[in-house]
């Protein structure tokens, strides 16, 4: 500990009742312990100035440093260490580290502020080495926390008070939401919001106070929540050109502390939605085909621990050709898994269709939509027959299974968010009503029939959005993510509604739009466990560069990269771990070359064209993976807007 830290430590301990540090202090411990990650393919020397570390490797190094801190036994309950925002991405989090003489549990209570109640949670792990995640802190505040040690009978052994100062958040999460109306306490502790073209990632409590936030923005669909409280974070700017919206090809499995368990590379990239098949199991996600001109039309199963795509289903092969009329003809936007028959239910926005697909057989099981849509097609017999009157949905989102007592005897209960617009696929029976709806259906899978149980109308939310229903409390959540028109200046709303009466019991408003929202609980027990170093932390693969003998281009006649006009459209070069990345405007970067006298490695991005104008305005990083390139000294050239440029950069691989 440096002299200044030794001088400040007593002051911090007196005012905070603990030694309080931050992620910068933790980074110093990483360097002091000379922590390295050895499971990499090559070493690299380069004159590329901008370099960053893969998120999973950064988490690994911090975790090793944290383990060493605990092993040192320097901090005990009376002299604990609190690291604010240890993983740099979750500013309303902290980690308390200390050891005890006997194994015990740790419970803590964060004192309520700004109208919110006290929040109490317990790390149930009996241990002497404590790494306690502190979640639910308030921004711009001195947080008062009572920490208690509990024995196996939950009797209090000791307690102490902490004071942790948290600074105010930045936009877009600062004051992101407000409680507009409430007739009774919210039935959930926290609501988690993410995505949208302008929003961030945050969670708020019953009073609308922000209690969790990320200071990094994911891809516009937001993060994908898993059952165990973790989520998949898709990098907003690491993508691959496509026939339309470029999919994200780098993702991280992350917890609410911002700790990364695994970084995934995916060749085709993901979009819109991803779930676990079961807790800790494989990932089911939405992707795009790359051997044709279509997008947002595939289901993919990804091995949780290797990143390998173990199953892919292309909806072009299952639905009638008459509807495959545009690049995003299907626009799959959500997915649910049914374990008993290894199947999924998906929502396809641009054909107003919910469909059940057998993963085992890769076959269409049934279709839920207005039967008129598939009349006289080869899948007409797969369409569920309506029983009674049905108000039909249009360009819907967020198909989900309702887990209640009605899901038995061949019956399946589902719900969805009916955005109720038809601009992507006009149909004659669209009623033009300016309201969205939360819809509930019961499907008789034996008799291939469907009955509409209920629908609840909400303000018109033209895209995105989702719903929740808690059968125990009888409360429905309508997550209206993109209101058109805005209501009193708010582009997003979240309503808690009584299922039986339709009464709105709570209403939250956000100035910014979002993609989806979900009720959550912080999984303290999972976050309190150390990382498992026995499994690879960087998995999956991207499309590899192609090797050409000799020089594939005339590299003696290159233009000067420095002569490209210096504006936002000029390519930017960086290294992300073992990925060479170049940021450019969509479809303007055609090829990346690494070359020497003997060989040339080419990363080719010319296998697609941009057909949708709005997506052609995006800037993002395109990657050349270096893991399989032979050792040697290489120069870097690029083809940009049809011209070859010498970047004056080199990479030595050894």
N, C-alpha and C positions, 0 to 999 in steps of 0.2 A: 504494500500500500504506500503510495507516494506521501510525502510530508504533508501536502495540502489536504489530502484525504484523511490523514491521521488527525489533523487539526479540526476538520469539519465533522468527523465521525461523532464526537461527543455532543456537538450541537444538534446534529440530525437525530441522534438517539434521544436527546432530551425533548425535542419538539415533536418528533414523530413516534417516539417510544420504540424505535427500531432503526437499524442502519438502512437507509433508503438509497437505492442506486437506480440506474436506468440501463437501457440497452447498450449505451456507449461504454459503460463500465463493464458490462458483460463481454462486449467485444474485446476489451483489453485483456480480460481473463483468457479468452480464446487465444489471443496472441501470446500471452505470457506462458500458457501451457503448451504452446507450439502445436495446437490441435490441427491435424490434417485428415483429409479423406483420401484413402488410397485406392478406392475401387473406380479408377478412371482408366480410359483406354490408352491415352498418350499424354505426353507433356508438350507444351507449346511455348515458343518464343515468338513475339510479334511486335510490330511497331503500331498496332492498332491501339489507340489511347483508351477508348471506352471499353471496360471489361466489368462484368458482374458475375456473381457466383450463383449457381443453380440454387433455388430456394430450399430444396431438400438437403443439400449439402451444408448450407448455412445453418439450418436447424440441427443437423447432426453435430456440427462443431459446438454450437451453443449447448447442446445437451451433454456433450462430453465435459465441457467446462462446468456445467451445473453439477454433474456427478462428482467431479473433483472437489467442488466446494463442499458438498455434503460429506464426502469421505474425510475431508480435513477436520471435521467436527468443530470448526471455528465458531459456528453460530448455534446457540441454543435458544430455548423458548424465551428467556429473559433478554437475550441479545440476538434476536433474529435478523436475518437479511431479507429485505423486500426489494425486488427488482421490478420497477415499473416498465410495462410494455416490453418484456424481455425479447420478443421476436419482431419488434419494430413496426408491426402492422396493425396491432390492436391496442390503441392508446387508452382504452378504459379497462385495461387488464393489468394485473401485477402477479408476481410469483413470490410467495414467502418460503424461505429456506431455513431449516433449523433441524437439530437432532434432539432427541429426548432420551432419558436413561431407560425408560421402559416403553414398550410398544403401546400406542394409543391412537385414537382417531382425533381429527381436528374439525371442529365446527366453528363457523364464524357468522356474525350478524353485521350487515351494513346498515347503519342508522338511516332511516328514511329522511328524504329531503323534498322540498317543493311539492308537498302534498302526498308524496308516495310513502307507503308503509315500510317498516323494517324488512330486510330480506335476509333470511337465514338459510344456510345450506351446510351440509356436512360431507367431508371427505371420509368415507367409511373404511378406508384402508388402514388396518392396524399395522403400524410400523414405527421404528425408531428414527427413520430418516424421512423427513417430511418435506414435500415439495407441493405446497398448497396453492392452487390457482385461485386468485381473487378476481371474480367476475361480478359485474353489476355495479361498478363504480360510477359515480356521477362526474360529468365534465364540469370544468370551471368551479371547482369546489374542494374544500377540505373534507375528505371522507373519513367518517368515524367508524371504526371497525372493532368489534369485540371478538377476540379469538379465544376459543376454549379448547382445552385438551379433555377428551372423554375416554373413559375406560371401556372395556367390552360390554358393560352394562349401561353405557351412556351416562354414567355419573361424571360430574365435572371434577377433574383433577386440579386444573389451574385455569386462569383466564387473565387476559391483559387487553388493554385498549391501544389501538393503533390510530394514527392520523396520517392519511396519505393525501397529498395535494395532487390533483389532476387538473391540468390546464384545459382551456376551452378547445373544442373541436373546430376544425376548419369546415368550410363548405365542401361538398353538398350535405354533409351529415349534421352539421350544427343546426339546432332548432329545426330538424327536418320534418317534424310532425307536431300537431297540436291536438289535444282533446277538445272537440267541438261540442259534444253533447254526451251526457251520461245519466241514466236513470237508476243504475245499479252498478256495483263493482264489476269490472271486467272479469270474465271467467278464467282467463289465462294470465300467467305472470308476465310473460314477455311475448311480443310480436316482432318477428324478424323480417326485415324488408330488404330486397336487393334488386339490382338491375335497373333497366330503363336507359334511355339515351342521355339522361341528365342526372339520374340519382346515384347514390352510393350504396353501401351496405351498412345497416345499422339495426338495432333492436330497441324497442321502447317498452315502457312498463304501463301499468294500468292508468297512470296519469299523463302519459305522453312524454315522460322524461326519457331521454336517450341514455341507455344503460350498457350498450355495446356498440362498437363501430370499428370499421376497417378504414385505414387511411390510404388504401390502394383500391382503385376502381377495377372491377372485373369486366369481362365481355358483357355486352348490353343485356344478355339474358340473365345476368346475375350469377350467383353461386348456386350449386345444386346440393341441397341438404340431404344428408344420410340419416339413417335411423339412430345411429349411435351418437348423434350430436356433432359429428364432423361434417365437412362439406367439401365439395370439389370446386376449386377456384380456377376458372378458365382465364388465362392471360389475355387481356384485352388486345394487346398489340402484337402477339406472336401468332401469325396466321399463315394460311396458304391460299393463293388466288384460286377462285372457283368460278363457276358459271352463275354468278350472282354474289351473294354475301359470303365473304371469305370466312371459313370455319377456323376456330381456335385449335391449334395443334399442340399447345403446351398447357398442361393443367397440374394442379397440386391438390393432394388430399391434405386437408388442413383442419385444425380444431379452432375453437373460439379464442384460444390464446394467440393464434397465428402460427403455431408450431406445425411444420410440414412433415408428414409421415412418408410421403412418396411424391415425386415429380413424375408425371406421365407424359410421354411423347406419343402422339397418335398421327399416323400418316394422313388419314382423310380429315381429321379434325371433328370436333363435336359442336353441337348447337342446341339451343332451347332447353333441354331437360336431360337429367341423368339421375338414376336411383340405384340402390343396392338391390340385388335379388333377395338377399336376406342380410341381417346384420353381420358385417364383416365379410360378406360374400362378394361375388363378382359384380361388376358394374354394368347396368343396362343403360345405354345412352342412344342419342339420336345423332345420325351422321348423314353423309351425302355420298352418292356413288361418284366415282372418279373415272370410270371407263366410258362415260357418255356425257351428255350435256345437261344433266339434271342435278338438282340440289335439294337438301332437306327431305330426302325420300328413303332413308335407310334406318334400320334398327341394328345396333351392334352390341354384342356382349363382350366385355373386356375382362380378362383375368385380373383380379384385384392385385396380385403380387408380381406378375410378370409384365403387365401392360399389353399382352398379346390379344388381338382380336380373335376370339375363339368361335364366333358365329356372326354372320351378317345376313340380313334379310332386306332385299330391295323391293319396295312396294310397287315398282314398275311392273314386276312380274306377277303381281297378285290382283291388280285392279284393271278395269277395261281400258284399252288403248284410247278410246274416244275422249277420256278425260286427261290424258297425258299430253297436254297442249301447250305447256309453258315450262320454263326451267324449274320453278317451284310449284308445280301442279299439285303436289300433295301437302307440302308444308306441315310435316309432322311437328307437333309442338308439346306433346306430353306423353307419358308412358306409365303404366302400372303393371305390376307383376302378380301373377296368380300361381302360387307354388304347387298347388295340388295337381295341376295338369301341365306345369311348365309352359305357361302361355303368358302373353302380354295383351293389354288393351291399350290402344293408341288413339290419339286425336289427330285427325288430318284436317287442318283448318280450311284449306282451299278447295276441298270437295265436301264440306259440311258432313264429315263422316267420322263415326267412332267404329273401330274394328277390333275384333279379337283375333290374334295370330298365335298359332301353335309354334313355339320355338323349336320343339323337338322335330316336327315335320316340316316347318317352314310353310305352313298352309293357312289360308284364310278360314276362320271358324264361323264367324257371323259378322254382320254389319248392322249398325244402328244409325239410321237416318230416315228421312222421308222416302218411302218405297218408290215414289215417282222418279227419284234420282237414278236408280239402277234398273228401271223397267226396260225389258227387252235387251239386257246385257247378259254376258256369260256368268255374272255373279248374282243374278236376280234371286236365285234360290237361297242365297246366304243372308238376304235381308230379313231382319226380324219383323214379324207381322204385328202391327199395332193392335192392342186391346183397349177399346174406348178412345176418347178424344185425346190428341196429343198436340201440344203447342211445340212446334219444331224449333230447333236451334240452328244458328247460322254462324259460320266462322268461329266456332267454339274453341275454348282452351281448357286445360287442366282436368282431364278425365281422371276420376279417382273412384276407388271402391269404398262403399259405405260399410264399415264393419259393424254389423248389428245382427240381431237374431233372425232377420229375414234371409240372410245368406245361408240357406240350407235347402235340401230337397231339390237340387238342380236350379235353384234361384240365385241370382246375383244382383245385388243392389249397387248402383253406380250414381255418381253425381258429376256435374260439369258446369263450367262457366260459359253461358251462352252470350257471346258478345253481341249477337244479333245485328250483324252487318253482312252484306252480300256483294261488296264491290269486287272481290277477287274472283268470285264465281256467281254471277247473276243467275237467278232461277225465278221462274214465273210465280211460284207460290210464296215468295218472300213478302211479308206483310208490311214492311217499311216502318214498323213500330220503333219509336225512338227510346227504347228501354233495353237494358240487358237483363239477364235472368240467371238465377241459380236453379238448376234443374235436377230432379231426382227421378230415377227410373228403376223399375224392377224387371229383370230379364229372366224369363223361363227358358233356360238353355236346352231343356229336353224337348219342349214343344216349339222352340224358335219363335217366341212371342215376347212382346215388350209392353209394359204398362207405365204410364207416367204417374208417379206418386204425388208430385207436387212441383210447383215452381214458385220462386220468390223473385219479384221484379225489383231491380235496383237501377240507379241512373246509368245512362248509356256509357259504357267503357268499350271503345271500338277495337282495341287490340290488347294483347297480353292478358293479365288478370287471372285470378284463381279463386278457389273457395275451400272452406273447411267445414266439417260438421262433427261435433262432439256428441255422440249419442247419449253419454252420461249426463251432460248438463243441458242437452237440448238446444244448444246454441250453434247457429250457423254464422260463419264469417264470410262476408263478401269483400274480396280484395279487388276493388275497382282501380286498376292501375293506370288507365289512360282515358280520362274523362273527356268527352267531346259533346257539347262544349264544357269548358271548366265550370266548376260550381264556386261562385264567390272568389274566383281567382285561384282555386285549388285544382290541380290536375290529377290528383289521386285521392281516393277515399278508402277507408277500411271501416266496414260496418259489422257490428255484432248484432245478430238478429235472433229473436226467439223463434224456433222452428215451428211451433204450434200456433202462436198468435200473430207472427209477422212483425211484432214490435221491435223497433230498433232500440237496443239497450245501451249501446255505445257507438260513438261516431268519431273517427279520427281523420284529420285532414292533412294533406301534404301539398306544398306548392309544386314540387317536382313529381313527374311521373315515375313509375317503377315497373318492374316486370312481374314479380310475385311476392307474396308475403305469407308467413307461416307462424303458428304458435310454436314456441320452443321452451325447453328447460336447459340450463347449463349442465352438461354432464361432467361434474367436477371429478368424479371418481376416475373416469377415463383420462382426463387431462392430468391427473396427479400421478399417473404411471409413467415411468421412464420409457423413452423410445426403445423399440425392439430393433437392435442393430443386426440381427441375424438375417434379415431380408434386405434385398436390394432397395435402395432409396431413389434410384433413377431408373425407370423402367419404360418399356415400349420402344418404338422406333419411328423415325421419320423417313421419308423417301430419301435414299442414299444418292450421292452424286455418281455419275457415270464416268468411268475411266476411258479416255481415248489415248491411243498411242501417239506420241509426238505432240505437236502443236495442232489443236483442232481449228485454230484461227490464225491469221497472220498477226501475231502479237508485236510485230515490228512497226505496225502502222496504227497504233492506238492513239486516240485523242486524249487530251489531258483532262483528268477528272476535275482539276482545280478550275477549269474554264467553264464548268457548268454553273449557270446562274445560281447565286447563293441565296436561295429562298427555301420555303418549307418543302417544296417538291424535290429538292436536291437530295439524292440518296445519302443516308447516314450509315456508317459502318461501325459495328461493335462486336464484341465476343460475349456470349452468354454460356459460361461453362465451356463445353466442347462443341458449341454451336457457333458458327460464323453467321452473323445476322446483318442484314441490310434493310434499313427502313426506306420505303419508297411509296409513292402513290400507286394505288391499285393498278395492276397490269402494266406498269411502266418498266419495272425491272424484269427483263426477259431471261437473262442467264447470269450465273456467277461462275467464274473460272479461277481455279488454282492451277498454276502451270509452272513447269521448269523445262529444261532442255529435253527431257525424256518423256514426260507424261503431262496430260491435262485432265483435271477432274472438273466435270461440268454439272452444275445444278440448274435444271431447265424448268422454267415456270410458264412455258408457252403452250401447255396442254389444255388451256381454257381461254375463253374470251369473256369480257364483261358485256352483258346484255341489258343490265338494269342500271340506269344512269345514277341513281342515288348512291349505289354501292361503289361506283367508280370514283367517288370523292374521298374515299377512306385512305389513310396512311397506316401502314403496319410493317412489322419486321418479318422478313422471309428468311428461312434458315437453310444453311448448308451444314449437315452434320459431318464432323471431322473424324469420327471414331474409326472409320474403316479406310481412311486414306493412308497410303504407305508413308513411312518415315522419309523425310526429305525437306528441302528448302523450296518454298513456293512463292511466286508472285501472285497478286490478286488483281484480276480484271473483271469488269462487268459489261454486260450489254444492256443499255438503258435507252428506251425510246428508239430502238433500232441502231444505236451507235455503240461502238466498242471504246471503253475508256480504261486507261491505266490509272489505278487508284493510288499508286506509290506505296502500297501496303504490301507487307510480306508476312508469311507464317512459316516458321520452322517447326516441323513435327518430329518428335524424337521419343 
